[in-house]
Amino acid sequence: MKRNLPFSVLLKQNMSSNLFAGIGEYTIFVGKCLGKIPSLFKRYQEFLIQFKRIGFDSLFLILLTAAFTGLVTALQAVYQSKGYVPVNLLSVLIGKSTMIELAPVLTALVLTGKVGASIAAEIGTMRVSEQIDALESMNIDPYEFLYMPRILAGVLAFPLVTVFANAVGIICAWYFSWLRYGIHYYTFFNNMRSYFIPSDLWGGLAKSFVFGFIITSFACYHGDRCFGGAEGVGKATTSTVVYSSVAILVMDFIVAWFLFGGY
């Protein structure tokens, strides 16, 4: 006679099956969205609207984040390298850490709460209020009209915002170094230029491409799968922020290993 499985085993099996089912649904969802890329010129107005919302409307928030990131980076760089690295070479450490890691990752985490939550709440509200069903009844494909423009806008806007974060963070780091340690701007930026490697910048931008895709695609996916009224919209928004944040940290390691693992 076959014995019944323990509850803990059944729970683990159910969780694993739900995990793989969710990954499969997300993959199919992304495939449908990417399949609508040839229709971008048809929906260029929606793309430009989302590009402005994701990029331009986030500049002030990124300005504050990058400015204080640069300040604390300069402060901690001196503290952690005291007695090991000359003060006039700290710009090399600051520049590389900002371009490779701090600017793309912190920008993505901040925009997860702003952009990802906003998109998930917007699409989730449209789903529970049956606005998406109304679009489909009018023969308007939501993958073409709603999801694809937002995902492409995120993929293209995130690298540009990251470049802005790089500039703000490095300038603020120099300003603090000048006020606190008297490092002249020529010494600071000349040393940074001397040790600059193009892969430092391109590596951070490659991360931002991936992060932009993750955040917007997760937001569209969870918003589209929303149900249950206002409570469902809240859950979709929370899931977007949580899963996107975890995925950003995981992909940060994977992309960094792919780009810099051979050094």
C-alpha positions in Angstrom: 0.0 0.0 0.0 1.4 3.4 -1.0 1.9 5.8 1.8 0.8 9.5 1.6 3.6 12.0 1.3 4.3 14.2 4.2 2.9 17.8 4.1 6.4 19.3 4.0 7.2 17.2 0.9 4.0 18.1 -0.8 4.6 21.8 0.0 8.1 21.7 -1.5 6.8 20.0 -4.6 4.0 22.5 -5.0 6.4 25.4 -4.6 8.8 24.0 -7.1 6.1 23.4 -9.6 4.8 26.9 -9.1 8.3 28.3 -9.6 8.8 26.5 -12.9 5.3 27.4 -14.0 6.0 31.0 -13.2 9.3 31.0 -15.1 7.6 29.4 -18.1 4.7 32.0 -18.1 7.2 34.8 -17.8 9.3 33.5 -20.7 6.3 33.2 -22.9 5.2 36.7 -21.9 8.6 38.2 -22.7 8.6 36.3 -26.0 5.3 37.8 -27.0 6.5 41.2 -26.1 9.7 41.0 -28.0 7.8 39.6 -31.0 6.0 43.0 -31.3 9.3 45.0 -31.7 8.6 45.3 -35.5 5.5 47.3 -34.5 7.6 49.9 -32.7 7.2 52.6 -35.3 3.5 52.1 -35.2 3.6 52.8 -31.4 6.4 55.3 -31.3 4.3 57.9 -29.5 3.7 55.5 -26.6 7.4 54.6 -26.6 8.4 58.3 -26.3 5.9 58.9 -23.5 7.3 56.0 -21.5 10.9 57.0 -22.4 10.2 60.4 -20.8 8.6 58.9 -17.8 11.4 56.4 -17.1 14.3 58.6 -18.1 13.7 62.4 -17.9 11.2 62.3 -15.0 13.7 60.2 -12.9 16.7 62.6 -13.3 16.1 64.5 -10.0 15.8 61.4 -8.0 18.9 60.0 -9.6 20.7 63.3 -9.0 20.1 63.0 -5.3 21.0 59.3 -5.2 24.2 59.7 -7.2 25.3 62.8 -5.4 25.3 61.3 -2.0 26.7 58.0 -3.3 29.7 60.0 -4.6 30.1 61.7 -1.3 30.0 58.6 0.8 32.2 56.8 -1.7 34.9 59.4 -1.4 34.6 59.4 2.4 34.8 55.7 2.8 37.6 55.3 0.1 39.9 57.4 2.2 39.0 55.6 5.4 39.3 52.0 4.0 42.5 52.7 2.1 44.3 54.8 4.7 47.9 53.7 4.8 47.6 51.5 1.7 46.7 53.8 -1.2 48.0 57.4 -1.7 45.3 60.0 -1.4 45.9 61.4 -4.9 45.2 58.0 -6.4 41.8 57.6 -4.7 40.1 58.9 -7.8 41.0 55.7 -9.6 39.2 53.6 -7.0 36.3 56.0 -6.9 35.9 56.1 -10.7 36.1 52.3 -11.3 33.7 51.5 -8.4 31.2 54.1 -9.5 31.2 53.1 -13.2 31.3 49.4 -12.8 29.1 48.8 -9.7 27.6 51.7 -7.7 26.0 53.8 -10.4 24.2 51.0 -12.4 23.2 48.9 -9.3 22.0 51.8 -7.1 20.2 53.5 -10.0 18.4 50.2 -10.8 17.4 49.6 -7.2 16.1 53.2 -6.9 14.2 53.0 -10.2 12.7 49.7 -9.2 10.6 51.5 -6.5 9.8 54.4 -8.8 9.4 53.0 -12.4 8.7 49.3 -11.6 6.1 50.0 -9.0 4.4 52.6 -11.2 4.2 50.4 -14.3 2.9 47.4 -12.2 0.3 49.5 -10.5 -0.8 51.1 -13.8 -1.2 47.9 -15.7 -2.6 46.1 -12.7 -5.3 48.7 -12.3 -6.1 48.4 -16.0 -6.3 44.6 -15.7 -8.7 44.5 -12.7 -10.8 47.3 -14.1 -11.1 45.4 -17.4 -9.5 48.2 -19.4 -7.2 45.7 -21.0 -10.1 43.5 -21.9 -11.7 46.5 -23.6 -8.6 47.1 -25.6 -8.6 43.5 -26.8 -12.3 43.8 -27.7 -11.3 46.7 -30.0 -8.6 44.5 -31.6 -5.8 46.4 -29.9 -3.0 44.0 -28.8 -1.9 44.9 -25.3 1.5 43.3 -25.9 2.0 45.8 -28.8 0.3 48.8 -27.2 1.2 48.5 -23.5 4.0 46.1 -22.8 6.5 46.3 -25.6 6.9 50.2 -25.6 7.5 50.1 -21.8 10.1 47.4 -22.0 12.0 49.0 -24.8 11.9 52.4 -23.2 13.4 50.9 -20.0 16.1 49.1 -21.9 17.2 52.3 -23.7 16.6 54.8 -20.9 18.4 53.0 -18.1 21.9 53.3 -19.7 21.4 57.0 -20.3 20.3 57.5 -16.7 23.3 55.5 -15.6 25.7 57.8 -17.5 24.1 60.7 -15.8 24.6 59.0 -12.4 28.2 58.3 -13.3 28.9 62.0 -14.0 27.1 63.3 -10.9 28.7 60.7 -8.6 32.2 61.3 -9.8 31.9 65.1 -9.7 30.5 65.0 -6.2 33.3 62.7 -5.1 35.9 65.1 -6.5 34.2 68.1 -4.8 34.3 66.3 -1.4 37.9 65.3 -2.0 38.8 68.9 -2.8 37.0 70.3 0.3 38.2 67.7 2.7 41.7 66.7 1.4 42.6 69.5 -0.9 42.9 67.3 -4.0 43.1 69.5 -7.1 40.7 68.7 -9.9 43.5 68.2 -12.4 45.2 65.6 -10.1 41.9 63.9 -9.5 40.7 63.6 -13.1 44.1 63.1 -14.7 44.8 60.1 -12.5 41.4 58.7 -13.2 42.0 59.2 -17.0 45.4 57.5 -16.8 44.0 54.3 -15.3 40.7 54.4 -17.2 39.8 51.2 -19.2 36.8 51.4 -21.6 35.5 48.1 -20.2 34.9 49.9 -16.9 32.3 52.1 -18.5 30.9 49.6 -21.0 30.6 47.0 -18.3 28.4 49.2 -16.2 26.2 50.2 -19.2 25.8 46.5 -20.0 24.5 45.9 -16.5 22.1 48.8 -16.9 20.7 47.3 -20.2 19.9 44.1 -18.3 18.5 45.9 -15.3 16.2 48.0 -17.4 14.9 44.9 -19.1 14.4 43.1 -15.8 12.5 45.9 -14.1 10.1 46.8 -16.9 9.4 43.2 -18.0 8.7 42.1 -14.4 6.5 45.1 -13.9 4.5 44.4 -17.0 4.3 40.7 -16.2 3.0 41.1 -12.7 0.6 43.9 -13.7 -0.8 41.7 -16.4 -1.3 38.8 -14.0 -3.0 41.0 -11.4 -6.5 40.0 -10.0 -8.5 40.7 -7.0 -9.2 44.4 -7.1 -7.1 46.9 -5.0 -5.5 44.2 -2.9 -4.3 42.4 -6.1 -2.8 45.7 -7.4 -0.9 46.0 -4.1 0.4 42.5 -4.3 1.5 42.9 -8.0 3.4 46.1 -7.1 5.0 44.5 -4.1 6.0 41.4 -6.1 7.5 43.6 -8.8 9.7 45.5 -6.4 10.8 42.4 -4.4 11.5 40.1 -7.4 13.1 42.9 -9.4 15.5 43.8 -6.6 16.5 40.2 -6.1 16.9 39.7 -9.8 19.1 42.8 -10.1 21.5 41.5 -7.4 21.6 38.1 -9.0 22.2 39.4 -12.6 24.7 41.9 -11.2 26.9 38.9 -10.3 26.2 37.0 -13.5 27.0 39.9 -15.8 30.1 40.9 -13.8 31.3 37.3 -13.9 30.7 37.2 -17.7 32.5 40.5 -18.3 35.3 40.5 -15.7 35.6 36.9 -14.5 38.6 36.2 -16.7 40.8 38.9 -15.1 
